[in-house]
Structure formats: C-alpha cells, structure tokens
C-alpha cells in the first residue's frame, strides 16, 4: 500500500503553495512526524511533517513549483515497501502574474513550453509565444518564495487601491528613539480609536470596522520584506510592545515566523530608521486601508518662539485607500498620532 500526501490547506484562504525545500529524497525511510517538506505560504516557510511511515517512493512536485491545495506532493510506501506511483497529471506551471500576462496577451499556456525550473512558464516564455522580443540578456533567477509573494501582493495593492499620501513633520526630540517603533505603535493604536475608518477593510460593498488593534510592522530580511503582527497595541505598555517587536523582528530575519504571526493585522506601521529617507510613500498592505510611515529623524533647525533651535525632526506619512478614508480624516489622524508623540518642552 502507498500513501499519497497532498498539499494541505494551511488556512487563511490559501489556494496554492510553493514547495520551498524537500527535507527527504526518493528512497529515504521516514517515520511518522519526521520533517518532510517546507512549503512557502503567507511570507513564511512552514515545515510539514510526514503523515505516515515508510519509504519515499516518489516526489511529484519539485522545489520552486507552485501547485494548488490538494495536489499530491509525494508518495510514501507503507512499512518501507516501494510503492508504484502513477505518472503525475500534466500541470501548467505558472505563477498568477504569468497567467495574468498570458490572458492579457491572448496566449494559451497549454501550448507554451516553460523554460523555468521544473518546466515552469516564465513571463519571457509568454512574451515569446505572443511574438514579442525573444532576446534573453543577463543573469536570470526565478521569482520564488518571499519575493514571489511580494510581487503578487504589491501588484494587487497597486492595481486595486487608489492610494493617497499625507505628510507632516514631527518633532521627536522628547521621544526615546530606542523605543521609537513601540512608541509609535501605541500612539497609532490610540489614534485609530478616534478614526475607526482607518482600522478597517473593504469587503465587496461593505466597510468592516475592526474592534481590535493588531498592527503590522514592516521588517526587512535577506529574503525580502515581511510584516509580522504586534497584537493589542492599544492596551499594552510600550516596554511590553518593545519585547514583541524585538522578538518578531528576530524571528523574521531568521525565517522562523509562524504563519499566525503574519495574519490578521488591521493597520501597518513602517519605519526604516536611517534608511527611511526624507520621505517615501509606502504601499497600503492590502486588505488594510492605511499604512503609517516614520521617515529619517535627524537634527534640523526649526523656529520655536521666534528663535531658531535644533530639534530632532522627521516626517510622518499616512498612505490611505481613498475609497474608504477621506483626505481630511487621514490628515486629522496623522496629526493625532503626531500629537501623541510630541513631548512638550
């Protein structure tokens, strides 16, 4: 007898997954619950254990391939007996972005030969099939893992969200910059209570106002940008938020975040420190309707009581979905956050 292991539904409406790395090879003996495969989903890697003991008879999906939930990934023979496995069905290996490009160019993917790993169809293959430029220059790497998720997520956000950005200066002189991000998280959450349309999401023809304040924090890693979630930012002390921020950032850079640590944010805050620039316009983290950015803070000359003094000043921006949030309300929200950050002197 043989056990066919299929890609499970890992939650949050997952419809497909990418095989990031096999932890076994064909012919290996595995015990039940031994590490079997790593699957990329929701910007993190999930290690899936073997559901049965036996010999790995056949691996049907290669590393880097993206397949729907329910696809047979591997066949395991019971009690070490090699199991015969039928030839896997022919699948069109293409990311959603490539499928969309094919639809736009009128290309039938069923007749396109993929040049990517495992026969995956690339955008260059689609353009070539459509009669476009076939010249291939430079070093090429397939878009995989976190980077593939970023490409799909940001393309969707750019396509679907009519975003506007409001910017204002903030005097951070009285803020302990070692506690900057958790301090901003608390100020943001408290301000979201006053402006509930920014702590919301648009679902069809309904605006869903959320009564929790779980804020995403943008963290840059070697694999790309990920957004873990700090829970209950409205009701916890700054020092406690700091501990969460530090722990989440450490796990993000180590690639060990759990899927639930990347789900359910209601609003996002991003702060790149010295790399934040004078001003950037972050993209809204869909399906949220707003994102707050804290940009480079540095000593600047400002006028206070008719005199020029040096203060620690930086820009604060809010990019928002104009379908849900009016410009005046977004401006008032930004000023409310700044008002909670400025310490009178």
C-alpha positions in Angstrom: 0.0 0.0 0.0 1.0 3.6 -0.6 0.2 6.9 1.0 -0.3 9.9 -1.3 0.4 13.1 0.6 -1.4 16.1 -0.7 -0.7 19.8 -0.1 -2.9 20.6 2.8 -5.0 23.8 3.4 -2.8 25.8 5.7 -5.5 28.3 6.5 -6.5 31.9 5.7 -8.0 31.1 2.3 -4.8 29.5 0.9 -5.4 28.1 -2.5 -1.9 27.2 -3.5 1.6 26.8 -2.1 5.2 26.7 -3.2 7.5 23.8 -2.4 10.5 25.7 -0.9 12.6 22.7 0.1 12.4 18.9 0.3 13.8 17.5 3.6 13.8 14.0 2.2 14.9 12.3 -1.1 13.4 9.4 -3.0 14.4 6.1 -1.4 14.7 7.6 2.1 13.0 5.9 5.0 10.8 8.2 7.1 8.9 7.8 10.3 5.6 9.3 11.0 6.0 13.0 12.0 9.6 13.2 10.6 10.2 16.5 8.8 9.1 16.0 5.2 8.9 19.3 3.2 9.0 23.1 3.6 6.1 24.9 2.0 6.2 28.7 1.4 3.0 30.5 2.3 1.9 33.8 3.7 5.5 35.1 3.5 6.9 32.4 5.8 8.0 28.9 5.5 6.0 26.1 7.1 7.7 22.8 7.9 5.3 19.9 7.3 5.9 16.5 9.0 5.4 13.2 7.3 1.8 11.9 7.9 2.9 8.2 7.5 5.9 5.9 8.0 7.6 4.2 5.0 9.9 4.7 2.1 9.7 7.8 0.0 8.7 6.2 -3.3 8.3 9.3 -5.5 8.4 13.0 -5.2 6.0 14.5 -7.6 6.5 18.3 -7.1 9.9 19.8 -7.4 11.4 22.7 -5.4 10.2 26.0 -6.6 7.0 24.7 -8.1 3.7 26.3 -7.2 0.7 23.9 -7.0 -2.9 24.1 -5.8 -4.1 22.8 -2.4 -4.9 19.1 -2.8 -2.1 18.3 -5.2 -0.2 15.1 -4.5 3.3 16.1 -3.4 4.8 12.8 -2.6 4.0 9.1 -2.4 5.2 7.1 0.6 5.2 3.3 0.6 3.9 1.8 3.9 6.5 -0.2 6.0 9.3 0.7 3.7 7.8 -1.1 0.7 8.3 0.8 -2.5 5.0 2.0 -3.9 4.2 2.3 -7.5 3.0 5.8 -8.4 1.2 6.8 -11.4 2.6 9.5 -13.6 1.6 12.9 -12.3 -1.0 14.7 -14.3 0.2 17.4 -16.6 0.0 20.7 -14.9 0.6 24.2 -16.2 3.3 25.6 -14.0 2.9 29.3 -13.9 2.5 32.0 -11.2 -0.7 34.1 -11.1 1.2 37.0 -12.5 2.4 35.0 -15.5 -1.2 33.7 -16.0 -2.5 37.2 -16.0 0.1 38.3 -18.5 -0.9 35.4 -20.8 -4.5 36.4 -20.5 -3.7 40.0 -21.4 -1.6 38.9 -24.4 -4.1 36.2 -25.6 -1.6 33.4 -25.1 -2.8 29.8 -24.4 -0.5 28.5 -21.7 -1.3 24.9 -22.6 0.8 25.2 -25.7 3.7 27.1 -24.1 6.9 25.2 -23.2 8.3 26.5 -19.9 12.0 27.4 -19.6 11.9 27.8 -15.8 12.8 25.2 -13.2 10.6 22.2 -13.4 9.2 23.4 -16.7 7.6 26.5 -15.1 6.4 29.0 -17.6 8.0 32.4 -17.3 6.9 35.9 -18.5 9.6 35.7 -21.2 8.1 32.4 -22.4 4.7 34.1 -22.6 6.0 37.1 -24.4 7.9 34.9 -26.9 4.8 33.0 -27.6 3.0 36.2 -28.2 5.6 37.2 -30.8 7.5 39.6 -28.6 11.2 40.1 -28.2 12.9 36.7 -27.7 16.3 38.1 -26.8 17.4 37.0 -23.3 20.1 39.1 -21.6 21.6 39.0 -18.2 21.5 36.5 -15.3 18.1 35.2 -14.6 16.6 33.8 -11.5 13.1 32.5 -10.9 10.9 34.6 -8.6 10.5 32.3 -5.6 9.5 32.2 -2.0 9.0 35.5 -0.2 9.9 37.6 -3.3 7.1 35.9 -5.3 4.7 36.7 -2.5 5.9 40.3 -2.5 5.5 40.6 -6.3 1.9 39.3 -6.2 0.9 41.2 -3.1 2.2 44.6 -4.2 0.9 44.2 -7.7 -2.6 43.6 -6.3 -2.3 46.5 -3.9 -1.2 48.8 -6.7 -3.9 47.6 -9.0 -6.8 47.7 -6.6 -6.1 50.5 -4.1 -6.5 54.2 -5.1 -3.9 55.4 -2.6 -3.2 58.9 -1.5 -0.4 60.0 0.9 -0.5 62.8 3.5 2.8 64.0 5.1 3.6 66.2 8.1 6.7 67.0 10.2 7.0 65.7 13.7 9.3 66.9 16.5 10.7 63.7 18.0 13.0 65.5 20.5 11.3 64.2 23.6 10.9 60.6 22.2 13.3 57.9 23.4 14.5 56.8 19.9 15.4 53.3 21.3 11.7 52.9 21.9 10.7 54.6 18.7 8.7 51.9 17.0 6.8 50.6 20.0 6.0 54.2 21.0 4.7 54.9 17.5 2.6 51.7 17.6 0.9 52.8 20.9 0.3 56.3 19.6 -1.1 54.9 16.3 -3.4 52.4 18.0 -4.8 55.1 20.4 -5.4 57.3 17.4 -7.1 54.6 15.4 -9.8 54.5 18.2 -10.7 58.1 17.2 -10.6 57.3 13.4 -12.2 53.9 13.0 -12.3 54.1 9.2 -8.5 53.7 9.2 -8.8 50.5 11.3 -11.0 48.8 8.7 -11.1 46.9 5.5 -13.3 47.0 2.3 -15.1 43.7 1.6 -17.2 43.9 -1.5 -19.8 46.7 -0.9 -19.2 46.7 2.9 -16.7 48.5 5.1 -15.7 46.3 8.0 -14.8 48.3 11.1 -12.5 46.3 13.3 -12.6 46.5 17.1 -9.0 45.2 17.7 -5.7 47.0 17.2 -3.3 44.4 15.8 -0.6 46.4 13.9 1.7 45.0 11.3 5.4 46.1 11.4 7.4 46.1 8.2 10.7 44.1 8.7 13.4 43.9 6.0 15.0 40.5 5.8 17.5 38.9 3.4 14.6 37.2 1.7 12.5 40.4 1.3 10.0 42.5 3.3 7.7 40.7 5.8 5.0 42.1 8.0 4.6 40.3 11.4 1.8 41.5 13.7 2.0 43.0 17.1 -1.2 42.3 19.0 -3.4 44.6 21.1 -1.2 47.7 20.6 -3.9 50.0 22.2 -3.8 48.4 25.7 -0.3 47.3 26.4 2.7 49.3 27.8 5.4 50.4 25.5 8.0 48.2 27.1 5.9 45.2 26.5 5.3 46.2 22.9 9.1 46.6 22.5 9.7 43.0 23.6 7.2 41.8 21.0 8.7 44.0 18.3 12.3 42.7 19.0 11.2 39.1 19.1 9.2 39.3 15.9 11.9 41.1 14.1 14.5 38.5 15.2 12.3 35.6 14.0 11.5 37.4 10.8 15.2 37.7 9.9 15.8 34.1 10.9 12.9 33.0 8.7 11.2 31.2 11.6 7.9 33.2 11.9 4.8 31.1 12.5 2.0 31.6 9.9 -0.3 33.1 12.6 2.3 35.7 13.4 1.8 37.1 9.9 -2.0 37.2 9.8 -4.8 39.4 10.9 -3.2 42.9 11.0 -5.6 45.8 11.0 -3.2 48.6 10.1 0.6 48.7 9.3 3.5 50.9 10.6 6.8 51.1 8.8 10.0 52.7 10.0 13.3 52.1 8.2 15.4 54.3 10.5 18.3 55.9 8.7 17.3 54.2 5.5 13.9 55.7 5.7 14.8 58.7 3.6 13.4 62.2 3.9 10.1 60.8 2.5 8.8 57.6 0.9 5.2 56.6 0.0 4.6 53.1 1.4 2.0 50.9 -0.4 -1.1 50.0 1.6 -0.8 46.5 2.9 -4.0 45.0 1.3 -6.7 44.4 2.6 -5.9 47.1 5.1 -6.8 50.7 4.2 -3.9 52.6 5.6 -0.2 52.5 6.5 1.8 54.9 8.6 5.5 55.6 7.8 8.1 57.2 10.0 11.0 58.6 8.0 14.5 59.6 8.8 14.8 61.5 12.0 17.8 63.9 12.3 18.8 67.2 13.9 17.2 70.1 11.9 16.9 73.9 12.5 13.4 74.9 13.4 11.7 78.0 14.7 10.4 77.9 18.2 9.0 81.0 19.9 10.6 83.2 17.3 14.1 81.6 17.7 16.0 79.1 15.6 16.7 76.0 17.6 17.9 72.5 16.7 15.4 69.7 17.2 15.1 66.0 16.3 12.7 66.2 13.4 11.3 63.7 10.9 8.4 63.3 8.6 5.4 61.1 9.3 3.3 59.9 6.4 -0.1 58.1 6.1 -0.9 56.4 2.8 -4.6 55.5 2.7 -7.3 53.9 0.5 -9.3 56.9 -0.7 -12.3 54.7 -1.3 -12.7 54.3 2.5 -10.9 57.2 4.0 -11.4 60.9 3.2 -8.4 63.1 2.9 -9.4 65.4 5.8 -9.8 62.4 8.1 -6.5 61.0 7.1 -4.8 64.3 7.8 -6.5 64.6 11.2 -5.5 61.0 12.1 -1.8 61.8 11.2 -1.9 64.9 13.4 -3.5 62.9 16.2 -0.6 60.4 16.1 2.0 63.3 16.0 0.2 65.0 18.9 0.8 61.8 21.0 4.4 61.7 20.0 5.4 65.3 20.7 6.6 65.9 24.2 6.1 69.5 25.4 9.3 71.2 26.4 
